[in-house]
Amino acid sequence: MVVSDVLNAKKFICLAITEAFAGSDVAGLQTIATKEGNEWVINGTKKYVLYPPCGSNTLIMYLGGSQMVSLLIILPSVAEQM
Ligand SMILES: Cc1cc2nc3c(=O)[nH]c(=O)nc-3n(C[C@H](O)[C@H](O)[C@H](O)COP(=O)(O)OP(=O)(O)OC[C@H]3O[C@@H](n4cnc5c(N)ncnc54)[C@H](O)[C@@H]3O)c2cc1C
């Protein structure tokens, strides 16, 4: 639902890709997300994230367990606690 709303320009989304040591070269990402039970645990620091105060969803780019670059959508209520 979130993805289709963004593609149809009904919602904005924050992009949290850039890190201090990884800009356009996302192979240098250091943020890690792991699933623990029913929860995702995200460790890392992002910068240049546009629109975070707008209550929009956040699309965060991270390294998964197998070191693969992946995307996770964070709902506004969770993003406020970050
Ligand atoms: C107005 C604005 C808004 C932004 N909003 C967001 C946002 O909402 N979310 C977000 O995540 N980021 C955002 N950014 C950050 C933007 O995406 C980064 O600036 C971008 O990823 C480039 O990273 P960098 O500045 O660290 O440059 P670098 O990644 O250090 O790149 C510098 C130069 O090196 C080149 N380069 C990089 N890696 C390689 C490589 N492996 N081989 C050869 N050449 C390479 C690049 O092409 C570039 O010319 C924003 C930036 C601006 C200016």
The ligand as an SDF file (V2000), in Angstrom:
LIG
                    3D

 53 58  0  0  0  0  0  0  0  0999 V2000
   19.8660   18.8420   -1.6320 C   0  0  0  0  0  0  0  0  0  0  0  0
   20.2840   17.4340   -1.2840 C   0  0  0  0  0  0  0  0  0  0  0  0
   19.3600   16.5600   -0.7710 C   0  0  0  0  0  0  0  0  0  0  0  0
   19.7020   15.2540   -0.4120 C   0  0  0  0  0  0  0  0  0  0  0  0
   18.7560   14.4220    0.1060 N   0  0  0  0  0  0  0  0  0  0  0  0
   19.0810   13.1900    0.4720 C   0  0  0  0  0  0  0  0  0  0  0  0
   18.0910   12.3220    1.0340 C   0  0  0  0  0  0  0  0  0  0  0  0
   16.9220   12.6630    1.2040 O   0  0  0  0  0  0  0  0  0  0  0  0
   18.4740   11.0840    1.4180 N   0  0  0  0  0  0  0  0  0  0  0  0
   19.7650   10.6520    1.2680 C   0  0  0  0  0  0  0  0  0  0  0  0
   20.0300    9.5170    1.6410 O   0  0  0  0  0  0  0  0  0  0  0  0
   20.7300   11.4430    0.7190 N   0  0  0  0  0  0  0  0  0  0  0  0
   20.4000   12.7060    0.3200 C   0  0  0  0  0  0  0  0  0  0  0  0
   21.3720   13.5350   -0.2170 N   0  0  0  0  0  0  0  0  0  0  0  0
   22.7190   13.0720   -0.3050 C   0  0  0  0  0  0  0  0  0  0  0  0
   23.0980   12.6740   -1.7240 C   0  0  0  0  0  0  0  0  0  0  0  0
   22.3850   11.5430   -2.1370 O   0  0  0  0  0  0  0  0  0  0  0  0
   24.5760   12.4140   -1.6480 C   0  0  0  0  0  0  0  0  0  0  0  0
   25.1800   13.6750   -1.6930 O   0  0  0  0  0  0  0  0  0  0  0  0
   24.9930   11.5310   -2.7370 C   0  0  0  0  0  0  0  0  0  0  0  0
   24.6290   10.1940   -2.3670 O   0  0  0  0  0  0  0  0  0  0  0  0
   26.4680   11.6990   -3.0040 C   0  0  0  0  0  0  0  0  0  0  0  0
   27.1940   11.3350   -1.8610 O   0  0  0  0  0  0  0  0  0  0  0  0
   28.4680   12.1990   -1.4520 P   0  0  0  0  0  0  0  0  0  0  0  0
   28.1170   13.6470   -1.4450 O   0  0  0  0  0  0  0  0  0  0  0  0
   29.0050   11.5720   -0.1980 O   0  0  0  0  0  0  0  0  0  0  0  0
   29.4750   12.0270   -2.6490 O   0  0  0  0  0  0  0  0  0  0  0  0
   30.3930   10.7600   -2.9570 P   0  0  0  0  0  0  0  0  0  0  0  0
   29.6110    9.5030   -2.8600 O   0  0  0  0  0  0  0  0  0  0  0  0
   31.6470   10.8620   -2.1260 O   0  0  0  0  0  0  0  0  0  0  0  0
   30.7490   11.0040   -4.4750 O   0  0  0  0  0  0  0  0  0  0  0  0
   31.6740   12.0280   -4.8720 C   0  0  0  0  0  0  0  0  0  0  0  0
   32.0570   11.7710   -6.3070 C   0  0  0  0  0  0  0  0  0  0  0  0
   32.7120   10.5000   -6.4160 O   0  0  0  0  0  0  0  0  0  0  0  0
   32.0190    9.6850   -7.3600 C   0  0  0  0  0  0  0  0  0  0  0  0
   32.0440    8.2980   -6.8790 N   0  0  0  0  0  0  0  0  0  0  0  0
   31.4710    7.8160   -5.7460 C   0  0  0  0  0  0  0  0  0  0  0  0
   31.6950    6.4880   -5.6040 N   0  0  0  0  0  0  0  0  0  0  0  0
   32.4320    6.1300   -6.6930 C   0  0  0  0  0  0  0  0  0  0  0  0
   32.9880    4.8960   -7.1340 C   0  0  0  0  0  0  0  0  0  0  0  0
   32.8560    3.7590   -6.4160 N   0  0  0  0  0  0  0  0  0  0  0  0
   33.6530    4.8950   -8.3100 N   0  0  0  0  0  0  0  0  0  0  0  0
   33.8260    6.0190   -9.0280 C   0  0  0  0  0  0  0  0  0  0  0  0
   33.3300    7.2230   -8.6690 N   0  0  0  0  0  0  0  0  0  0  0  0
   32.6500    7.2810   -7.5140 C   0  0  0  0  0  0  0  0  0  0  0  0
   30.6130   10.2310   -7.4760 C   0  0  0  0  0  0  0  0  0  0  0  0
   30.0320    9.9790   -8.7530 O   0  0  0  0  0  0  0  0  0  0  0  0
   30.8580   11.7360   -7.2680 C   0  0  0  0  0  0  0  0  0  0  0  0
   31.2060   12.3590   -8.4700 O   0  0  0  0  0  0  0  0  0  0  0  0
   21.0400   14.8280   -0.5960 C   0  0  0  0  0  0  0  0  0  0  0  0
   21.9820   15.7010   -1.1450 C   0  0  0  0  0  0  0  0  0  0  0  0
   21.6230   16.9940   -1.4900 C   0  0  0  0  0  0  0  0  0  0  0  0
   22.6600   17.9270   -2.0630 C   0  0  0  0  0  0  0  0  0  0  0  0
  1  2  1  0
  2  3  1  0
  2 52  2  0
  3  4  2  0
  4  5  1  0
  4 50  1  0
  5  6  2  0
  6  7  1  0
  6 13  1  0
  7  8  2  0
  7  9  1  0
  9 10  1  0
 10 11  2  0
 10 12  1  0
 12 13  2  0
 13 14  1  0
 14 15  1  0
 14 50  1  0
 15 16  1  0
 16 17  1  0
 16 18  1  0
 18 19  1  0
 18 20  1  0
 20 21  1  0
 20 22  1  0
 22 23  1  0
 23 24  1  0
 24 25  2  0
 24 26  1  0
 24 27  1  0
 27 28  1  0
 28 29  2  0
 28 30  1  0
 28 31  1  0
 31 32  1  0
 32 33  1  0
 33 34  1  0
 33 48  1  0
 34 35  1  0
 35 36  1  0
 35 46  1  0
 36 37  1  0
 36 45  1  0
 37 38  2  0
 38 39  1  0
 39 40  1  0
 39 45  2  0
 40 41  1  0
 40 42  2  0
 42 43  1  0
 43 44  2  0
 44 45  1  0
 46 47  1  0
 46 48  1  0
 48 49  1  0
 50 51  2  0
 51 52  1  0
 52 53  1  0
M  END
$$$$
